[in-house]
Each structure stands twice: as C-alpha cells, then as structure tokens.
Amino acid sequence: MTIPPNRSTNRPSFAQKRFEPPPGSCEILLVRHGASEPLVAGESFPLLDGQGDPGLAPNGVEQAEVAARRLEHEPITAIYTSSMRRTHQTAAPLVARLGLEPVVDADLREVHLGDWEGGLLRQKAAEGDPLYARIVAERRWDVIPNAEPDDVFAARTSAAVGRIAARHPDEVVAVFCHGGVIGALCAHATGGESFAFAGADNCSVSHIVVTPDRWVLRRFNDSTHLYPRVALRSTT
C-alpha cells in the first residue's frame, strides 16, 4: 500500500492566486470601433487631418450596442475615443448608459496610410496589389509611400495610453480606438510586433494593465459578446 506524503498543517502552503492589478495601475479596455462604411469604387472617404474618416455601417451600429451591453456592468470611470467619427459613434451607446463624457485624444487615431489614405487600402488589398503583399510580408505599414513610420506610430499610441493611465490610477477605463492602434499597444505590452496582433474584430475588447514600470496584456480580441455561438477553431 502506498503511504501518502505527510501533509502536516504545521507546514506553510502556497495556493495559486488569480492575477491582481498592482496598486496604482490602470486597467484599460481597448474597444475596436464597429464596422465602418464600405468604400465605393472610384470614391474616397472624407478626410480628417488627412486620414479617412468613415462613419459606422448599419451593422457597426448594431455591434456598438452589443459592446455597450457587454461593458455597462464593468466599473468604468472614464471613456476615451480617438478623433475619428467611427470611434465616437461606437462609444455613444456606452456613453449613454454610463452618463460619462467621452474624452477625445487625437493620438489614439489609426496609423496614417500616406498615399493609401481615404479607404484606398481596402481596394488595394482586395485587388491583390503587389505593395499590399509587401506590407504583409514585411509586417509594417510604412512601406506605403508617405505612410506614418512604424516607430512614430508606436510612440504616439503608447504615449497616449501612458497619459491616460497616469490620470486614472486604480481605475478601469474604456478606450475606443482602431485595429492598428490595438496591435501597436499589445505589441508594446508584450515586446512583440504589432502585426502579431492584427485582425482584432470590430467591437472586440482587449485588456491591458498599465503601471509606471510595466504593461501587462490580459486579453486580446474578446468577441464572445458578438459571436457567442462560434466555437474555437481546432488546432489539429
């Protein structure tokens, strides 16, 4: 017969503990905007400070309502948006539920795509443009002529979140922004590359914890509120 090891109560035990945000840290919920209006061939989105500024498509408006229902019970104390219409419109249902005045930070705007601004990126991607293939291969946006340099984009977005975190220690903040921004911020938190976090779903939620000393990625592309019946894809 096997004798179990001595489990004397005089010995200290060390149970696993769930992660807890360090004192003074800020929990930031990064919400990608809802689906935006489609680009019509031969046309361009209106520009704001040189960047395409489409509004939400009808399904994007629906996604924003679903995201608001998902987030309204979180202890959110502040809401931030980029300067672009699609983030304002996505935040609006949560703003109405929580009664918080959104704060606009222009540094949360999407990466500037240079000569491919105004929605042209979508068309180039659909047409299989060789330069788009190079973007994918080199995993950077600044191969587009006159696009924002990757290091400048990363510094701009991380500085914006650093400022937000400094204003809200020990609080939870919702930041409505863009897919490229989320990729850059997750890369900053992990020491990875932004294209490793490409493809965040519209109105998905990613979660970072920001302290003066380090950032922690807690969640990426949580879209179960949008697609609750979609099973995880098999990896086999």
C-alpha positions as CSV (number, residue, x, y, z in Angstrom):
1,M,0.0,0.0,0.0
2,T,1.3,3.5,-0.9
3,I,1.5,5.9,2.0
4,P,0.6,9.5,1.1
5,P,3.2,12.1,1.9
6,N,3.0,14.0,5.2
7,R,0.5,16.9,4.8
8,S,1.3,18.4,8.2
9,T,-0.8,21.5,8.9
10,N,2.4,23.0,10.5
11,R,3.9,23.5,7.1
12,P,3.1,26.6,5.1
13,S,1.2,26.0,1.8
14,F,1.1,28.2,-1.2
15,A,-2.1,28.2,-3.3
16,Q,-2.3,29.6,-6.8
17,K,-3.7,33.1,-6.9
18,R,-5.5,35.0,-9.6
19,F,-3.8,37.9,-11.2
20,E,-4.5,41.2,-9.4
21,P,-3.6,44.6,-10.9
22,P,-0.8,46.2,-8.9
23,P,-1.7,49.1,-6.7
24,G,-1.8,52.3,-8.7
25,S,-2.2,50.6,-12.0
26,C,-4.8,51.4,-14.6
27,E,-6.9,48.8,-16.4
28,I,-7.6,49.8,-19.9
29,L,-10.3,48.1,-22.1
30,L,-9.4,48.7,-25.7
31,V,-12.5,48.5,-27.9
32,R,-12.1,48.5,-31.6
33,H,-14.7,50.6,-33.4
34,G,-17.7,48.9,-35.1
35,A,-17.7,48.0,-38.8
36,S,-17.4,51.2,-40.9
37,E,-19.0,52.2,-44.1
38,P,-17.9,50.3,-47.2
39,L,-15.7,52.1,-49.8
40,V,-17.3,52.6,-53.1
41,A,-15.0,52.2,-56.1
42,G,-13.9,55.5,-57.5
43,E,-14.7,57.4,-54.3
44,S,-12.9,58.3,-51.2
45,F,-13.9,58.6,-47.5
46,P,-14.0,62.2,-46.2
47,L,-10.7,63.1,-44.6
48,L,-10.0,64.4,-41.1
49,D,-6.5,65.7,-40.7
50,G,-5.5,63.8,-43.8
51,Q,-7.0,60.5,-42.7
52,G,-10.0,58.6,-43.9
53,D,-13.0,59.3,-41.6
54,P,-15.9,57.0,-42.5
55,G,-18.9,56.6,-40.2
56,L,-20.3,53.3,-39.0
57,A,-22.1,51.0,-41.3
58,P,-25.6,49.7,-40.1
59,N,-24.1,46.5,-38.7
60,G,-21.4,48.6,-37.0
61,V,-24.1,50.5,-35.1
62,E,-25.6,47.2,-34.0
63,Q,-22.1,46.0,-32.9
64,A,-21.7,49.1,-30.8
65,E,-25.0,48.4,-29.0
66,V,-23.8,44.9,-28.2
67,A,-20.5,46.1,-27.0
68,A,-22.2,48.6,-24.7
69,R,-24.3,45.8,-23.2
70,R,-21.2,43.9,-22.6
71,L,-19.3,46.7,-20.9
72,E,-22.0,48.6,-19.0
73,H,-21.5,46.5,-15.8
74,E,-17.8,47.0,-15.7
75,P,-16.5,49.6,-13.2
76,I,-15.6,52.0,-15.9
77,T,-14.8,55.5,-14.6
78,A,-13.8,57.2,-17.9
79,I,-14.3,56.8,-21.7
80,Y,-11.7,57.9,-24.3
81,T,-12.0,58.0,-28.1
82,S,-9.8,58.9,-31.0
83,S,-10.7,61.9,-33.1
84,M,-12.3,59.8,-35.8
85,R,-16.1,59.5,-36.2
86,R,-16.3,55.8,-36.1
87,T,-14.9,55.7,-32.5
88,H,-17.2,58.4,-31.3
89,Q,-20.2,56.5,-32.8
90,T,-19.1,53.2,-31.3
91,A,-18.7,54.7,-27.8
92,A,-22.0,56.5,-27.9
93,P,-24.2,53.7,-26.6
94,L,-21.9,53.1,-23.6
95,V,-21.7,56.8,-23.0
96,A,-25.5,57.0,-22.8
97,R,-25.6,54.0,-20.4
98,L,-22.9,55.3,-18.0
99,G,-23.5,59.0,-18.3
100,L,-19.8,59.7,-18.8
101,E,-18.5,62.5,-21.0
102,P,-16.0,61.0,-23.5
103,V,-12.6,62.5,-23.8
104,V,-11.1,62.8,-27.3
105,D,-7.4,62.1,-27.7
106,A,-6.2,62.6,-31.3
107,D,-3.1,60.4,-30.6
108,L,-5.4,57.4,-30.5
109,R,-6.2,57.7,-34.2
110,E,-5.3,55.0,-36.7
111,V,-1.9,54.7,-38.4
112,H,-1.7,57.3,-41.2
113,L,-1.5,55.4,-44.5
114,G,0.0,58.1,-46.7
115,D,-0.8,57.7,-50.3
116,W,-3.3,55.0,-49.5
117,E,-5.5,57.1,-47.2
118,G,-9.2,57.6,-47.7
119,G,-10.0,53.9,-47.9
120,L,-7.7,53.0,-50.8
121,L,-6.0,50.4,-48.6
122,R,-9.2,48.3,-48.8
123,Q,-9.3,48.4,-52.5
124,K,-5.6,47.6,-52.9
125,A,-5.9,44.6,-50.6
126,A,-9.0,43.3,-52.5
127,E,-7.1,43.7,-55.8
128,G,-4.0,41.9,-54.6
129,D,-1.8,44.9,-55.2
130,P,1.9,43.8,-55.0
131,L,2.6,46.6,-52.5
132,Y,-0.1,45.2,-50.2
133,A,1.6,41.8,-50.4
134,R,4.9,43.5,-49.4
135,I,3.1,45.0,-46.4
136,V,2.0,41.6,-45.3
137,A,5.4,40.1,-45.9
138,E,7.4,42.8,-44.1
139,R,4.7,43.2,-41.5
140,R,4.8,47.0,-41.4
141,W,2.6,49.8,-42.8
142,D,5.3,52.3,-43.7
143,V,6.2,50.6,-46.9
144,I,3.3,52.6,-48.3
145,P,4.6,55.9,-49.7
146,N,4.3,58.7,-47.2
147,A,2.8,56.5,-44.5
148,E,3.5,57.1,-40.9
149,P,6.7,55.5,-39.8
150,D,6.1,52.4,-37.6
151,D,8.3,53.7,-34.7
152,V,6.5,57.1,-34.7
153,F,3.1,55.3,-34.7
154,A,4.1,53.1,-31.8
155,A,5.5,56.0,-29.8
156,R,2.4,58.1,-30.4
157,T,-0.1,55.5,-29.3
158,S,1.9,54.2,-26.3
159,A,2.3,57.8,-25.1
160,A,-1.4,58.4,-25.3
161,V,-2.2,55.3,-23.2
162,G,0.6,56.3,-20.8
163,R,-1.1,59.7,-20.2
164,I,-4.5,58.1,-19.8
165,A,-3.1,55.6,-17.2
166,A,-1.4,58.4,-15.3
167,R,-4.7,60.2,-14.9
168,H,-6.6,57.1,-13.7
169,P,-4.6,55.1,-11.1
170,D,-6.6,52.2,-9.6
171,E,-9.4,52.7,-12.2
172,V,-10.9,51.0,-15.2
173,V,-11.0,53.0,-18.4
174,A,-12.6,52.2,-21.8
175,V,-10.6,53.4,-24.8
176,F,-12.4,53.3,-28.2
177,C,-9.8,53.1,-30.9
178,H,-8.7,51.2,-34.0
179,G,-7.3,47.9,-35.1
180,G,-3.8,49.1,-35.8
181,V,-3.7,51.0,-32.5
182,I,-4.7,47.9,-30.6
183,G,-2.0,45.9,-32.4
184,A,0.6,48.5,-31.5
185,L,-0.4,48.7,-27.9
186,C,-0.5,44.9,-27.5
187,A,3.0,44.8,-29.0
188,H,4.2,47.4,-26.6
189,A,2.8,45.4,-23.7
190,T,4.4,42.1,-24.8
191,G,7.6,43.1,-26.5
192,G,6.2,41.6,-29.7
193,E,5.4,43.0,-33.1
194,S,2.1,44.8,-33.9
195,F,1.2,42.5,-36.9
196,A,1.2,39.6,-34.4
197,F,-2.0,41.2,-33.1
198,A,-3.6,42.1,-36.4
199,G,-7.2,41.3,-37.1
200,A,-9.0,42.4,-33.9
201,D,-12.7,42.1,-34.6
202,N,-14.9,45.1,-34.8
203,C,-16.2,45.9,-31.3
204,S,-13.9,43.3,-29.7
205,V,-12.4,44.0,-26.3
206,S,-8.7,43.8,-25.5
207,H,-7.5,44.4,-21.9
208,I,-4.1,45.8,-20.8
209,V,-2.9,46.7,-17.3
210,V,-0.6,49.7,-17.2
211,T,1.8,50.6,-14.4
212,P,4.7,53.1,-14.5
213,D,7.1,50.2,-14.7
214,R,5.4,47.7,-17.0
215,W,2.4,46.9,-19.1
216,V,0.6,43.5,-18.9
217,L,-1.7,42.1,-21.6
218,R,-4.6,40.3,-20.0
219,R,-6.9,39.7,-23.0
220,F,-6.8,40.2,-26.8
221,N,-9.8,40.2,-29.2
222,D,-12.5,39.1,-26.8
223,S,-15.5,39.0,-29.1
224,T,-17.7,36.4,-27.4
225,H,-20.4,39.1,-26.8
226,L,-20.6,39.4,-30.6
227,Y,-20.2,35.8,-31.7
228,P,-21.3,33.7,-28.7
229,R,-22.1,30.6,-30.8
230,V,-18.8,30.4,-32.6
231,A,-16.7,27.6,-31.3
232,L,-12.9,27.9,-31.1
233,R,-11.3,26.7,-34.2
234,S,-9.5,23.3,-33.9
235,T,-5.7,23.5,-33.9
236,T,-5.3,19.9,-35.0
